[in-house]
């Protein structure tokens, strides 16, 4: 195919990362096609930076609202935009197919509907759910692991990336346990630390950063950074520790070995599928997960990294 393919994808960071295998499969099977994303630019730019897609268009356009009204007044500009594509793959929530019907009014493109979200009750990982619609394009057995390669490869720094927050307080390990873990790591290792957070985690990051007051040169705060800039910092780190969050999915896609302190989201559906990631859970609630368990798992992960790095290559 030498034509134009459009992938429409809203959602949060984690949703986008878990859709990457589908986008990457399209690129791999149709390398000569123009591949474009209609989505949130601050997230979709990840695929552009990784050279998986050719262009990103913002989904926030006001005229898009008319496409969700039955026989709505359609923006002429957006109608012309949709008419440019030969294939449109949409992951928008459109249970009554109103958006699909309105798009069909302005283009003869093949329209493929994908689920806007995987279902917790179905024992199928989200990446496989988002790949399923590509079977209509005869794409089968694609790689289900999200991978991002941004910029030129470089040796990792002796630095740990840590994200002590998430999109929901119920997914967070208690702050006092994070503080205990950081005190241990600062005393017992010679790593530098990249402490990650957004606006909602500002106070938590400020309190945790005080642990490094006596040696502030070892700490780098990454708060509310543009996602591309944050991805560049994360991919230079050696190891990641975080929660069930979009940032953990980002770190896994960037290839970092990591520990994910997991609450009770269905693992079979939502865990980062990278083999470098280890999930830590407690049988009852995440807040009961002992600090010693995390420390032990951290050192096991370190030993695994050291073993790989010292294995002779043929």
C-alpha positions as CSV (number, residue, x, y, z in Angstrom):
1,X,0.0,0.0,0.0
2,X,1.3,3.4,-1.0
3,X,-1.7,5.4,0.2
4,X,-2.5,7.1,3.5
5,X,-3.5,5.5,6.8
6,X,-5.0,7.3,9.7
7,X,-5.1,6.0,13.3
8,X,-7.4,7.8,15.6
9,X,-6.5,7.4,19.3
10,X,-7.5,9.4,22.3
11,X,-7.0,8.2,25.9
12,X,-4.2,8.7,28.4
13,X,-0.5,7.8,28.2
14,X,-0.9,4.2,29.1
15,X,-3.7,3.7,26.6
16,X,-1.5,5.1,23.8
17,X,1.5,3.0,24.8
18,X,-0.5,-0.2,24.8
19,X,-1.8,0.8,21.3
20,X,1.8,1.2,20.0
21,X,2.1,-2.5,18.8
22,X,-0.9,-1.9,16.5
23,X,0.6,1.3,15.1
24,X,4.0,-0.3,14.8
25,X,2.5,-3.3,13.0
26,X,0.9,-0.9,10.4
27,X,4.2,0.7,9.8
28,X,5.9,-2.6,9.4
29,X,3.4,-4.0,7.0
30,X,2.9,-0.8,5.0
31,X,6.3,0.8,5.0
32,X,5.6,3.0,1.9
33,X,2.3,4.3,3.2
34,X,1.8,7.7,4.9
35,X,0.9,6.8,8.5
36,X,-0.7,9.5,10.6
37,X,-2.2,9.8,14.1
38,X,-5.2,11.9,15.1
39,X,-4.8,12.2,18.8
40,X,-3.5,14.2,21.7
41,X,-0.2,15.7,20.4
42,X,1.6,15.8,23.7
43,X,1.2,12.0,23.9
44,X,1.2,11.0,20.2
45,X,4.4,12.9,19.6
46,X,6.1,9.9,21.2
47,X,5.4,7.8,18.0
48,X,6.5,10.7,15.8
49,X,9.8,11.1,17.8
50,X,10.3,7.3,17.5
51,X,9.8,7.5,13.7
52,X,6.8,5.1,13.8
53,X,4.5,7.6,12.2
54,X,4.9,10.4,9.7
55,X,2.6,13.0,11.2
56,X,0.4,13.8,14.2
57,X,-2.8,15.9,14.0
58,X,-4.5,17.2,17.2
59,X,-7.8,15.6,18.1
60,X,-9.0,18.6,20.0
61,X,-10.5,20.4,17.0
62,X,-13.9,21.9,17.8
63,X,-15.3,20.7,14.5
64,X,-15.0,17.1,15.6
65,X,-18.0,17.5,17.8
66,X,-20.3,17.5,14.8
67,X,-19.1,14.0,13.8
68,X,-20.7,12.7,17.0
69,X,-24.2,14.0,16.3
70,X,-26.5,11.8,14.2
71,X,-26.5,13.5,10.7
72,X,-24.6,16.4,12.3
73,X,-23.3,19.4,10.6
74,X,-19.8,18.4,9.5
75,X,-16.8,20.7,9.5
76,X,-15.8,21.2,5.9
77,X,-12.1,21.3,7.0
78,X,-12.3,18.0,8.8
79,X,-14.4,16.4,6.0
80,X,-11.6,17.3,3.6
81,X,-9.1,16.0,6.0
82,X,-10.8,12.6,6.4
83,X,-11.2,12.4,2.6
84,X,-7.4,12.2,2.2
85,X,-7.1,8.7,3.7
86,X,-7.5,5.3,2.2
87,X,-7.7,3.5,5.6
88,X,-9.0,4.9,8.9
89,X,-8.5,2.9,12.1
90,X,-10.5,4.4,15.0
91,X,-10.2,3.6,18.7
92,X,-12.7,6.2,19.7
93,X,-15.7,5.4,21.8
94,X,-18.5,5.1,19.3
95,X,-21.0,2.5,20.4
96,X,-23.8,3.6,18.1
97,X,-21.4,4.1,15.1
98,X,-22.4,7.7,14.7
99,X,-18.9,8.9,14.2
100,X,-18.3,6.1,11.7
101,X,-21.4,7.0,9.7
102,X,-20.5,10.6,9.6
103,X,-16.9,9.9,8.5
104,X,-18.4,7.7,5.7
105,X,-20.3,10.8,4.4
106,X,-17.0,12.5,3.5
107,X,-14.7,9.6,2.5
108,X,-14.6,6.3,0.8
109,X,-11.8,5.1,3.1
110,X,-11.9,1.6,4.6
111,X,-13.1,2.3,8.1
112,X,-11.9,-0.2,10.8
113,X,-13.3,0.1,14.3
114,X,-11.1,-0.7,17.3
115,X,-12.1,-0.8,21.0
116,X,-11.5,2.4,22.9
117,X,-10.6,0.3,25.9
118,X,-9.8,-3.3,26.8
119,X,-12.2,-5.0,29.2
120,X,-11.1,-5.9,32.7
121,X,-13.2,-9.0,32.7
122,X,-11.7,-10.5,29.5
123,X,-8.5,-12.5,30.0
124,X,-6.8,-10.9,26.9
125,X,-4.0,-8.4,27.3
126,X,-4.8,-4.9,26.0
127,X,-2.1,-4.9,23.4
128,X,-3.7,-8.0,21.8
129,X,-7.1,-6.4,22.0
130,X,-5.9,-3.4,20.1
131,X,-4.1,-5.5,17.5
132,X,-7.2,-7.6,16.8
133,X,-8.8,-5.1,14.3
134,X,-5.7,-5.3,12.1
135,X,-6.7,-8.8,11.1
136,X,-9.0,-7.0,8.6
137,X,-5.8,-5.9,6.9
138,X,-4.4,-9.4,7.0
139,X,-2.0,-8.5,9.8
140,X,-1.6,-11.4,12.2
141,X,1.0,-12.4,14.8
142,X,2.4,-8.9,15.3
143,X,4.7,-8.2,18.2
144,X,2.6,-7.5,21.2
145,X,5.3,-5.7,23.2
146,X,5.3,-1.8,22.9
147,X,8.8,-0.5,22.0
148,X,10.0,3.1,21.7
149,X,13.4,4.1,20.5
150,X,13.8,7.9,20.7
151,X,16.9,9.5,19.3
152,X,20.3,7.8,19.0
153,X,21.1,4.9,21.3
154,X,23.5,5.8,24.2
155,X,24.9,4.1,27.3
156,X,22.6,4.4,30.3
157,X,23.6,6.6,33.2
158,X,24.1,5.2,36.7
159,X,20.7,6.6,37.6
160,X,17.4,5.2,38.9
161,X,14.1,6.6,37.6
162,X,11.4,6.6,40.3
163,X,7.7,7.6,39.9
164,X,6.0,7.6,43.4
165,X,2.6,8.5,42.0
166,X,-0.1,7.5,39.5
167,X,-3.4,8.6,38.2
168,X,-5.2,7.3,41.2
169,X,-4.4,7.4,45.0
170,X,-5.6,3.8,45.4
171,X,-2.8,2.6,43.0
172,X,-0.1,4.3,45.2
173,X,2.2,2.7,47.7
174,X,2.2,4.8,50.9
175,X,4.5,7.8,50.9
176,X,6.2,6.8,54.1
177,X,7.2,3.5,52.5
178,X,8.6,5.4,49.5
179,X,10.5,7.6,51.9
180,X,12.0,4.6,53.6
181,X,12.9,3.0,50.3
182,X,14.6,6.3,49.1
183,X,16.5,6.6,52.4
184,X,17.8,3.1,51.9
185,X,18.8,3.6,48.3
186,X,20.5,6.9,49.0
187,X,22.6,5.3,51.9
188,X,23.3,1.9,50.4
189,X,23.9,2.7,46.7
190,X,25.8,5.2,44.7
191,X,23.1,5.8,42.1
192,X,21.8,9.2,41.1
193,X,18.0,9.5,41.1
194,X,15.4,10.8,38.7
195,X,12.3,11.6,40.7
196,X,9.2,11.9,38.4
197,X,5.8,13.4,39.0
198,X,3.1,15.6,37.7
199,X,1.2,18.6,39.1
200,X,-0.9,16.4,41.3
201,X,2.2,14.9,42.9
202,X,3.9,18.1,43.6
203,X,3.7,18.1,47.4
204,X,4.6,14.4,47.6
205,X,7.7,15.0,45.4
206,X,8.7,18.0,47.4
207,X,8.6,16.0,50.7
208,X,10.4,13.0,49.2
209,X,13.1,15.2,47.6
210,X,14.1,16.5,51.1
211,X,15.6,13.1,51.8
212,X,18.4,14.2,49.5
213,X,19.0,17.7,51.1
214,X,22.4,16.6,52.4
215,X,23.4,15.4,48.9
216,X,21.2,17.2,46.4
217,X,23.6,16.7,43.5
218,X,22.4,13.0,43.3
219,X,18.8,14.1,42.7
220,X,17.1,15.3,39.5
221,X,13.5,16.3,39.7
222,X,11.4,15.7,36.6
223,X,8.1,17.4,37.5
224,X,5.4,18.2,34.9
225,X,7.9,17.9,32.0
226,X,6.7,17.6,28.4
227,X,6.4,13.8,27.7
228,X,9.1,13.8,25.0
229,X,11.6,15.5,27.3
230,X,10.7,13.1,30.1
231,X,11.1,10.0,27.8
232,X,14.5,11.2,26.9
233,X,15.5,11.4,30.6
234,X,14.0,8.0,31.4
235,X,15.6,6.1,28.6
236,X,19.1,7.2,29.9
237,X,18.4,5.6,33.3
238,X,19.4,2.1,34.3
239,X,16.3,1.0,36.2
240,X,12.7,2.1,37.0
241,X,10.5,1.8,40.0
242,X,6.9,2.9,39.9
243,X,3.2,2.1,40.1
244,X,0.4,1.0,37.7
245,X,0.6,4.1,35.6
246,X,1.2,5.5,32.2
247,X,4.8,6.5,33.1
248,X,5.5,2.8,34.0
249,X,4.2,1.8,30.6
250,X,6.4,4.5,29.1
251,X,9.5,3.3,30.9
252,X,8.8,-0.3,29.9
253,X,8.4,0.7,26.3
254,X,11.7,2.5,26.4
255,X,13.3,-0.8,27.4
256,X,14.1,-0.2,31.1
257,X,14.1,-3.1,33.6
258,X,11.7,-2.2,36.3
259,X,9.7,-2.9,39.4
260,X,6.0,-2.1,39.3
261,X,4.3,-1.9,42.7
262,X,0.9,-3.1,41.6
263,X,-2.5,-2.7,43.3
264,X,-5.5,-4.6,42.0
265,X,-6.0,-3.7,38.4
266,X,-6.3,-7.0,36.4
267,X,-2.7,-8.0,35.6
268,X,-3.6,-10.2,32.6
269,X,-5.0,-7.2,30.8
270,X,-3.0,-4.2,31.9
271,X,0.5,-5.0,33.0
272,X,3.4,-3.8,30.9
273,X,4.2,-6.9,28.7
274,X,7.9,-6.3,28.7
275,X,9.9,-9.3,30.0
276,X,12.2,-6.8,31.8
277,X,9.5,-5.7,34.1
278,X,8.7,-7.5,37.4
279,X,5.4,-7.0,39.2
280,X,5.2,-6.8,43.0
281,X,1.9,-7.3,44.7
282,X,0.6,-8.0,48.1
283,X,-2.1,-10.7,48.7
284,X,-4.4,-8.1,50.3
285,X,-3.7,-4.4,49.6
286,X,-0.7,-2.6,48.1
287,X,-0.1,-0.5,51.2
288,X,0.8,-3.7,53.1
289,X,3.7,-4.5,50.7
290,X,6.8,-4.4,52.9
291,X,9.7,-2.1,52.1
292,X,12.1,-5.1,52.6
293,X,10.3,-7.0,49.8
294,X,10.8,-4.1,47.4
295,X,14.5,-3.8,48.4
296,X,15.1,-7.5,47.9
297,X,13.4,-7.4,44.5
298,X,15.5,-4.3,43.5
299,X,18.7,-6.1,44.2
300,X,17.5,-9.2,42.4
301,X,16.8,-7.0,39.4
302,X,20.3,-5.4,39.7
303,X,21.9,-8.8,39.8
304,X,20.0,-9.8,36.7
305,X,21.2,-6.7,34.8
306,X,24.7,-7.3,35.9
307,X,24.5,-10.9,34.7
308,X,23.3,-9.9,31.3
309,X,25.9,-7.2,30.9
310,X,28.8,-9.6,31.7
311,X,27.5,-12.5,29.5
312,X,30.0,-13.0,26.6
313,X,28.5,-12.4,23.1
314,X,29.3,-14.8,20.3
